[in-house]
Amino acid sequence: GLDGTSKIAGYLDAETTAVLAAITAKLAAPGMCNRADEHPCVAGTPSAEAIAADTRSAAQRTHDAVLAMGRALLA
């Protein structure tokens, strides 16, 4: 897109689906990997305040989780 976004689509095998589901269950939970937070929670359990303040949709939380995975891998 003009704003730098990209659309993705495709199929994953069963093992990759299971791995991605496990990762997003943790990293895409409310309060996790929130780019709007000054100090986003990327490990452990987010605070009750971080969870309550998280207004992102499930799709946005998944997007931010994938971004956090990529950043961690590149680090």
C-alpha positions, 0 to 999 in steps of 0.5 A: 500500500501507499502507507507501506503496508503489505497484504499476506495470504497463504497456507501453513502446515500443521506444525507451523500452525501449532507453533504460531498458535502457541506464540500468538496465544502468549504474545497476542494476549491483551496487554502484551507487545503493545506498541502504545505502551512506553515499556511494552510487556514482551515477557512474563505476565502483563500488569492488570493496568496494561491489560485494562488499557489495551484497546487493540483489536485481536487482529492488531494484537496478532500483528504486534505479536508477529512484529515482536517475534521478528524483532526478537529473532533479528536481535 
